[in-house]
Amino acid sequence: MSDNIQTVTVLSKTTWTPNLFSFTVSRPDSFKFTAGQFVRLGVNPSQLKYYQQIEAGDETADSALNEDVFRAYSIVSSPFDEVIEFFSIVIPDGAFTSQLQHLQVGDELLLNTMPFGFLTLARYQKPLPKDLWLLATGTGLAPFLSMLQDLKTWEDYEHIVLAYSARSLDELAYVEKIESLQEDFGTLVDNPAKLIFIPIVTREPVEGALSERLPKLLLEGTLQARAGIALDIDTTHVMLCGNPDMVEDTKEALKTLGLVMNRRGEGNIAVENYW
């Protein structure tokens, strides 16, 4: 086993819907990361099947181990939290998530303690523009929650727009946490950014939420109107995370509106490429 691989223990689990859940694990003392980065979590299919059988009361369960399976997971928690939190979707018949959903408190996972990814605010050169737009679908919300629990994010911008899209209201997770962020973190710095939260639900009508896909909302100007802020090449950073189709289509919509990809610290649009 690599020196970077450590065993961590599941400390809590939250089920949002049958296909969405969050969980926290213990944090190794030496583990460090930057808000927005991801890590690779590992499970052993046989071990998790064993946990599932035990949960069902099967006394014949066999814990014989097979090869470990690792997948990339963005981190929800702050770089300064004592635990590590993750947000997961269940992929039917997936070698990883179809097993991971059966995790219980006290179960063990493998953590590669080397963080990956460049969807971080450090990629942008100083001085920073005044507006930060965070556009997410589904579990792509995770790295943005991590950023919003880092005080530096609140110090560096004047406005933070978090547009978070889900198919149904039930799948719009972490809403209470999002709504408390301004009070929990914005009050800890002088002249903090103003957080503007825009929920989007695409497959059912929800009062107060927008209903179209992010690219259409941008091209029609609906998202900008709701935020009360224009997208401007000189004043805006935009980060995208979520479904690959959304990321690609939204990236093209933003380019149509005059924004440019971030290269070597310059430019507006940043995306993560771990799909």
C-alpha positions in Angstrom: 0.0 0.0 0.0 1.3 3.5 -0.9 2.5 5.7 1.9 -0.2 8.2 0.9 -3.0 5.7 1.6 -4.5 5.9 5.1 -7.5 4.3 6.7 -10.2 6.6 7.9 -13.4 5.9 9.9 -16.9 7.0 9.0 -18.2 9.3 11.7 -21.6 10.3 10.4 -23.9 9.9 7.4 -26.8 12.0 6.0 -29.2 10.6 3.5 -30.8 13.4 1.3 -32.6 11.2 -1.1 -32.4 7.5 -2.1 -29.6 8.6 -4.6 -27.8 11.3 -2.6 -26.0 11.2 0.7 -23.2 12.9 2.6 -20.8 11.5 5.1 -17.9 12.5 7.3 -14.7 10.6 8.1 -11.9 11.1 10.5 -9.1 13.3 9.3 -5.5 12.1 9.5 -3.3 14.6 11.4 -1.0 15.2 8.4 -3.7 15.7 5.8 -3.8 19.2 4.3 -5.7 20.5 1.3 -6.9 23.8 -0.3 -10.6 24.6 -0.6 -11.8 23.3 -3.9 -9.5 20.4 -4.2 -10.5 16.7 -4.4 -9.1 13.5 -3.1 -9.3 9.8 -4.0 -11.4 7.6 -1.7 -11.0 3.9 -1.7 -13.4 1.0 -0.9 -13.1 -2.7 -1.1 -16.2 -4.2 -2.8 -16.1 -7.4 -0.8 -15.7 -5.5 2.5 -18.6 -3.3 1.8 -20.8 -6.2 0.6 -19.8 -7.8 3.9 -21.0 -4.7 5.8 -24.3 -4.8 3.8 -24.8 -8.5 4.6 -24.2 -7.9 8.3 -26.6 -5.0 8.3 -29.2 -7.4 6.8 -28.5 -10.0 9.5 -26.7 -12.5 7.3 -24.6 -14.6 9.6 -22.9 -16.3 6.6 -21.3 -13.1 5.4 -17.8 -13.5 4.1 -15.3 -10.6 4.6 -12.7 -11.9 2.1 -11.1 -9.0 0.3 -10.9 -8.1 -3.4 -8.9 -5.4 -5.1 -9.6 -1.8 -3.8 -11.5 0.6 -5.9 -10.7 4.4 -5.8 -12.7 7.3 -7.0 -12.3 11.1 -7.0 -14.3 13.1 -4.4 -14.4 16.8 -3.9 -14.3 17.9 -0.2 -17.3 19.7 1.3 -15.6 20.7 4.6 -13.3 23.6 5.3 -9.6 23.1 5.2 -9.6 23.8 8.9 -12.3 21.3 10.0 -11.3 18.4 12.2 -13.3 16.0 10.0 -13.6 15.5 6.2 -17.0 15.7 4.6 -18.0 14.3 1.2 -21.2 14.6 -0.9 -22.0 11.6 -3.1 -24.5 10.4 -5.7 -25.4 6.8 -6.1 -24.7 5.5 -9.6 -26.7 2.3 -10.2 -24.4 -0.7 -10.6 -21.4 1.5 -10.1 -18.4 -0.4 -8.6 -17.9 2.4 -6.1 -21.1 4.4 -5.2 -23.5 1.4 -5.4 -21.4 -0.1 -2.5 -20.6 3.2 -0.7 -24.3 3.9 -0.1 -24.4 1.1 2.4 -21.7 2.7 4.7 -22.5 2.9 8.3 -20.9 4.9 11.2 -17.8 3.0 12.3 -17.0 1.5 8.9 -13.6 2.2 7.3 -12.5 3.7 4.0 -9.2 4.3 2.4 -8.0 7.9 1.8 -5.2 8.9 -0.6 -3.9 11.9 1.4 -2.5 13.6 -1.7 -5.0 16.3 -2.8 -5.6 17.0 -6.5 -7.2 19.6 -8.6 -6.9 23.3 -9.6 -10.4 24.5 -9.0 -9.1 26.8 -6.3 -9.1 30.5 -5.8 -5.3 30.4 -5.7 -5.3 29.9 -9.5 -6.3 33.5 -10.1 -3.8 36.3 -10.1 -4.0 39.3 -7.9 -5.6 41.8 -7.7 -8.9 39.8 -7.8 -12.1 41.1 -9.5 -14.9 42.0 -7.2 -17.4 39.3 -8.1 -17.2 35.5 -7.7 -19.8 33.3 -9.4 -20.0 29.6 -8.3 -22.2 27.6 -10.7 -23.0 24.0 -9.6 -25.2 21.1 -10.3 -25.8 18.1 -8.0 -22.7 17.0 -6.0 -20.7 19.7 -7.9 -21.7 21.9 -5.0 -19.1 20.3 -2.7 -16.0 22.3 -3.6 -17.9 25.5 -3.4 -19.1 24.8 0.1 -15.5 24.2 1.0 -14.5 27.6 -0.4 -17.4 29.3 1.4 -16.1 28.0 4.7 -12.7 29.6 4.1 -12.6 33.2 5.5 -10.3 34.3 2.7 -13.1 33.9 0.2 -15.2 36.4 2.2 -12.3 38.8 2.3 -11.3 38.7 -1.3 -14.6 39.5 -3.1 -17.4 42.0 -2.8 -20.1 39.6 -4.1 -20.4 35.9 -4.2 -23.2 34.4 -6.4 -23.9 30.7 -5.7 -26.3 29.3 -8.3 -27.1 25.7 -7.4 -29.2 23.5 -9.7 -30.9 20.2 -9.0 -33.7 18.2 -10.6 -36.1 18.3 -7.7 -36.5 20.2 -4.4 -35.5 17.0 -2.5 -32.2 16.9 -4.3 -31.4 20.5 -3.4 -29.1 19.6 -0.5 -27.4 21.7 2.1 -29.8 24.6 1.7 -30.0 25.4 5.4 -26.2 25.4 5.6 -25.9 27.7 2.6 -28.4 30.1 4.1 -26.4 30.3 7.3 -23.0 30.9 5.7 -23.3 34.7 5.6 -23.9 34.8 9.3 -21.5 32.1 10.2 -18.5 33.3 8.2 -19.2 36.8 6.8 -19.4 38.2 10.3 -15.8 37.1 11.1 -14.1 39.5 8.6 -14.3 43.2 8.0 -16.3 44.3 4.9 -17.2 40.7 3.9 -18.5 39.7 0.6 -22.3 39.6 0.1 -23.5 36.0 -0.6 -26.3 35.8 -3.2 -27.8 32.3 -3.3 -29.9 31.3 -6.3 -31.6 27.9 -6.2 -32.5 26.2 -9.5 -34.9 23.3 -9.7 -35.4 22.0 -13.3 -38.0 19.3 -13.1 -40.7 20.6 -10.8 -42.1 24.1 -9.9 -40.6 25.4 -6.7 -41.5 28.8 -5.3 -38.5 31.1 -5.3 -36.4 28.9 -7.5 -35.5 29.3 -11.1 -36.3 26.4 -13.4 -34.2 26.4 -16.6 -30.7 25.0 -17.2 -27.8 27.2 -16.3 -26.7 27.9 -19.9 -30.1 29.2 -20.9 -30.5 31.3 -17.7 -27.1 32.9 -18.6 -27.8 33.5 -22.2 -31.2 35.0 -21.5 -29.8 37.2 -18.7 -32.2 35.7 -16.2 -29.4 34.6 -13.8 -27.7 38.0 -13.9 -31.0 39.7 -13.3 -31.8 37.6 -10.3 -28.3 38.2 -8.9 -28.5 41.9 -9.6 -24.9 41.8 -11.0 -23.6 41.8 -14.5 -21.1 39.4 -15.9 -18.1 41.5 -16.9 -14.7 40.4 -18.2 -13.0 42.9 -15.9 -14.9 42.2 -12.7 -15.9 38.5 -12.7 -14.6 35.1 -11.8 -16.8 32.1 -12.7 -16.2 28.6 -11.4 -18.2 25.6 -12.8 -18.6 22.1 -11.2 -21.1 19.4 -11.8 -22.5 17.3 -14.6 -20.0 17.3 -17.5 -22.7 18.3 -20.0 -23.6 21.3 -17.8 -20.0 22.3 -17.5 -19.4 22.2 -21.2 -22.6 23.9 -22.2 -22.3 26.6 -19.5 -18.6 27.2 -20.4 -19.7 27.9 -24.0 -22.5 30.1 -22.9 -20.1 32.2 -20.8 -17.7 32.5 -23.8 -20.6 33.7 -25.9 -21.2 36.4 -23.3 -17.6 37.6 -23.7 -15.8 35.8 -20.8 -12.7 33.8 -21.4 -11.1 30.7 -20.0 -8.6 31.0 -17.2 -5.1 30.3 -18.3 -2.0 30.8 -16.2 -3.9 32.8 -13.7 -5.6 35.2 -16.1 -9.1 35.0 -17.4 -12.6 34.4 -16.0 -13.8 30.8 -16.3 -12.4 27.9 -14.3 -13.6 24.3 -14.4 -12.5 21.0 -12.8 -11.5 18.1 -15.0 -11.7 14.9 -13.0 -14.6 13.3 -14.8 
